[in-house]
Amino acid sequence: MSALIVSPSRIKDAARCLRYWAFHKLARLPREETQPLRDGKAAHSVAENYLKHGTQPNVQTKHGRWFVEGMHLLPKPRTCLVEHRVQFAWADLQWTVVTDFIHLQSRTKGDHKFIGPGSFPFTLTPESMLDDCQVLLNVIAPPQFPETNLRWIYYPKSGGRKTWAVDSRIAIAAAEENFKRLHLPLVQQMNEYHKLCAGAHPDDMVALVNCMPHNAKNCFAYGKPCEYMSQCVR
């Protein structure tokens, strides 16, 4: 097993439940691709083509209709890095981050969020952005700025709300400090379990994952049972 590579989504999986993350990333058990995830990927592709090439969204598709409502909140096409993927070393670990758009001139890093009404209460605020692991890792990831402007754009898929942007700003030193304080302990725990499983036979992996802590209150998170309930010993 290669070295642990940490991403924002993997941290959020582990924060939900360490076993949920480990069944997928360590035991390599498959996970269903849901319709919201497929829709999110398709809508991100529309956004990528617009920002990278200036391709106008097709409003005959739902993904194009969602995106067009937020185009006025974005940098002009061909003026920024788009879907910028970078792997880097920091805090003695390996990290991978994809930033939806980076406008170098204004030192702005941004993200597209295509959401349903059920997610409205959980959207970030200018204050909570500065504690969020995805936001902080986007700031820490190259290219770095002394201070980073942040723009998270929320595109409602339904529910009657208009698209809106949440803006904030944070210095690189503050982002590193916040991440180390709020999220690095969990990541270090993930790394220890990764090392524990590194030399294990694949047939023993599920049993090893079941030795890890689990979060019983999230067995039915998002209104449905966890994909790994049949493998999880509770």
C-alpha positions as CSV (number, residue, x, y, z in Angstrom):
1,M,0.0,0.0,0.0
2,S,1.4,3.4,-1.0
3,A,1.7,6.4,1.3
4,L,-1.5,8.1,2.4
5,I,-2.6,10.9,0.2
6,V,-5.1,13.2,1.9
7,S,-7.8,15.2,0.2
8,P,-10.7,17.4,1.5
9,S,-13.3,14.8,0.6
10,R,-11.4,12.0,2.4
11,I,-11.1,14.1,5.5
12,K,-14.9,14.8,5.4
13,D,-15.5,11.0,5.0
14,A,-13.3,10.3,8.0
15,A,-15.0,13.1,10.0
16,R,-18.4,11.4,9.2
17,C,-17.0,8.0,10.4
18,L,-13.5,6.6,10.3
19,R,-14.8,3.3,9.2
20,Y,-16.8,4.9,6.4
21,W,-13.5,6.3,5.1
22,A,-11.5,3.2,5.7
23,F,-13.9,0.7,4.1
24,H,-13.7,2.8,0.9
25,K,-10.0,3.9,0.8
26,L,-8.2,1.1,2.8
27,A,-10.4,-1.9,2.2
28,R,-11.2,-0.7,-1.3
29,L,-14.9,-1.5,-1.1
30,P,-16.9,0.1,-3.9
31,R,-19.2,3.0,-3.3
32,E,-22.3,3.8,-5.3
33,E,-22.2,6.9,-7.5
34,T,-25.5,8.6,-6.6
35,Q,-27.5,10.8,-9.0
36,P,-26.6,14.0,-7.1
37,L,-22.9,13.1,-7.6
38,R,-23.4,12.5,-11.3
39,D,-25.3,15.8,-11.6
40,G,-22.6,17.6,-9.8
41,K,-19.9,16.2,-12.1
42,A,-21.9,17.2,-15.2
43,A,-22.5,20.7,-13.9
44,H,-18.9,21.1,-13.0
45,S,-18.0,20.1,-16.6
46,V,-20.3,22.9,-17.9
47,A,-18.5,25.4,-15.6
48,E,-15.1,24.1,-16.6
49,N,-15.8,24.5,-20.3
50,Y,-17.2,28.0,-19.8
51,L,-14.2,29.2,-17.7
52,K,-11.5,27.4,-19.8
53,H,-12.9,27.9,-23.3
54,G,-15.7,30.4,-23.1
55,T,-18.3,27.7,-24.1
56,Q,-21.7,29.0,-23.3
57,P,-23.9,26.7,-21.3
58,N,-26.7,24.7,-23.0
59,V,-29.8,25.9,-21.2
60,Q,-31.8,23.0,-22.7
61,T,-30.1,20.9,-20.1
62,K,-30.7,21.1,-16.4
63,H,-27.0,21.4,-15.7
64,G,-26.7,24.4,-18.1
65,R,-29.7,26.1,-16.5
66,W,-28.2,25.7,-13.0
67,F,-24.9,27.1,-14.1
68,V,-26.2,30.1,-16.1
69,E,-27.7,31.6,-13.0
70,G,-24.3,32.1,-11.5
71,M,-22.2,33.1,-14.5
72,H,-22.2,36.7,-13.4
73,L,-20.4,35.7,-10.1
74,L,-17.4,34.2,-12.0
75,P,-14.2,35.6,-13.5
76,K,-14.3,36.2,-17.3
77,P,-13.5,33.1,-19.4
78,R,-9.9,32.3,-20.1
79,T,-8.6,34.5,-17.3
80,C,-7.9,31.9,-14.6
81,L,-6.7,28.4,-13.8
82,V,-9.5,25.9,-14.1
83,E,-9.9,22.6,-12.2
84,H,-6.4,23.1,-11.0
85,R,-5.2,19.8,-9.5
86,V,-2.0,19.8,-7.4
87,Q,-0.3,17.2,-5.2
88,F,2.1,18.6,-2.6
89,A,3.9,17.8,0.7
90,W,3.0,19.7,3.9
91,A,3.1,18.8,7.6
92,D,4.9,15.6,6.9
93,L,2.1,14.3,4.7
94,Q,1.1,14.1,1.1
95,W,-2.0,16.1,0.0
96,T,-4.0,16.4,-3.2
97,V,-6.4,19.3,-3.9
98,V,-8.5,20.3,-6.9
99,T,-9.5,24.0,-7.0
100,D,-12.4,24.8,-9.3
101,F,-10.9,28.2,-10.4
102,I,-8.0,30.4,-9.4
103,H,-7.9,34.0,-10.6
104,L,-4.2,34.9,-10.1
105,Q,-4.6,38.6,-10.7
106,S,-7.1,39.0,-7.8
107,R,-5.6,36.2,-5.8
108,T,-9.0,34.5,-5.6
109,K,-9.6,30.8,-5.2
110,G,-13.2,29.6,-5.8
111,D,-15.5,26.6,-5.8
112,H,-18.8,25.6,-7.4
113,K,-21.4,24.0,-5.2
114,F,-24.5,22.6,-6.9
115,I,-27.0,21.9,-4.1
116,G,-30.6,20.9,-3.4
117,P,-32.9,22.5,-0.8
118,G,-31.9,20.0,1.8
119,S,-28.3,21.4,1.8
120,F,-29.3,25.0,2.2
121,P,-28.9,25.0,6.0
122,F,-25.4,23.6,5.7
123,T,-23.9,26.1,3.3
124,L,-20.8,28.0,4.5
125,T,-20.8,31.6,5.8
126,P,-17.9,34.0,5.6
127,E,-17.0,33.0,9.1
128,S,-17.4,29.3,8.9
129,M,-15.4,29.2,5.6
130,L,-12.3,29.9,7.7
131,D,-12.7,26.6,9.6
132,D,-13.7,24.4,6.7
133,C,-11.1,21.7,5.7
134,Q,-11.7,22.1,2.0
135,V,-11.4,25.9,2.1
136,L,-8.2,25.7,4.2
137,L,-6.5,23.1,2.0
138,N,-7.4,25.2,-1.1
139,V,-5.6,28.1,0.5
140,I,-2.6,26.0,1.6
141,A,-2.2,24.3,-1.8
142,P,0.1,25.9,-4.4
143,P,-0.1,28.5,-5.8
144,Q,0.0,30.2,-2.4
145,F,-0.7,33.9,-1.8
146,P,0.1,35.9,1.4
147,E,-3.6,36.4,1.6
148,T,-6.2,34.5,-0.4
149,N,-9.6,35.8,-1.4
150,L,-12.3,33.1,-1.4
151,R,-15.5,32.8,-3.4
152,W,-17.7,29.7,-2.9
153,I,-20.7,29.9,-5.3
154,Y,-23.9,28.0,-4.5
155,Y,-26.1,27.1,-7.4
156,P,-29.5,25.9,-6.2
157,K,-30.9,23.0,-8.2
158,S,-34.4,23.7,-7.0
159,G,-36.1,25.4,-4.1
160,G,-36.7,28.9,-5.4
161,R,-33.5,30.5,-4.2
162,K,-31.2,32.5,-6.5
163,T,-27.5,31.6,-6.9
164,W,-25.3,33.3,-4.4
165,A,-21.7,33.7,-3.5
166,V,-20.0,33.5,-0.1
167,D,-16.8,35.5,0.0
168,S,-14.1,35.6,2.6
169,R,-10.4,36.2,3.0
170,I,-7.6,34.6,5.0
171,A,-3.8,34.8,5.3
172,I,-1.8,31.7,4.6
173,A,-0.4,31.6,8.1
174,A,-3.9,31.7,9.6
175,A,-5.1,29.0,7.2
176,E,-2.2,26.7,8.3
177,E,-2.8,27.4,11.9
178,N,-6.6,26.7,11.6
179,F,-6.1,23.5,9.7
180,K,-3.5,22.2,12.2
181,R,-5.8,23.0,15.1
182,L,-9.1,21.8,13.7
183,H,-8.3,19.0,11.2
184,L,-4.7,17.7,11.5
185,P,-5.4,15.5,14.5
186,L,-7.9,13.6,12.5
187,V,-5.6,13.3,9.5
188,Q,-2.8,12.0,11.7
189,Q,-5.2,9.4,13.0
190,M,-6.1,8.4,9.4
191,N,-2.4,8.1,8.7
192,E,-1.9,5.8,11.7
193,Y,-4.7,3.5,10.5
194,H,-3.3,3.6,7.0
195,K,0.1,2.4,8.3
196,L,-1.7,-0.3,10.4
197,C,-3.3,-1.7,7.2
198,A,-0.2,-1.2,5.0
199,G,1.1,-4.8,5.2
200,A,-2.2,-6.5,5.7
201,H,-3.6,-9.2,3.3
202,P,-6.6,-8.0,1.4
203,D,-8.7,-10.8,3.0
204,D,-8.0,-9.3,6.4
205,M,-8.7,-5.7,5.6
206,V,-12.4,-5.7,6.5
207,A,-11.6,-7.2,10.0
208,L,-8.9,-4.5,10.5
209,V,-11.3,-1.7,9.6
210,N,-13.8,-3.1,12.1
211,C,-11.2,-2.5,14.8
212,M,-11.4,1.2,14.2
213,P,-13.8,3.6,15.9
214,H,-17.1,4.1,14.3
215,N,-19.7,6.9,14.6
216,A,-23.0,5.2,15.2
217,K,-25.0,8.4,14.9
218,N,-24.1,8.6,11.2
219,C,-25.1,5.1,10.2
220,F,-28.2,6.7,8.6
221,A,-26.7,10.0,7.6
222,Y,-28.4,11.8,4.7
223,G,-31.6,9.8,5.2
224,K,-30.3,6.4,4.1
225,P,-28.2,3.6,5.6
226,C,-24.5,3.6,5.1
227,E,-23.3,1.7,2.1
228,Y,-21.0,-0.4,4.4
229,M,-23.5,-1.5,7.1
230,S,-23.4,-5.1,6.0
231,Q,-19.6,-5.2,6.5
232,C,-19.6,-3.1,9.6
233,V,-19.6,-4.9,13.0
234,R,-21.4,-2.6,15.5
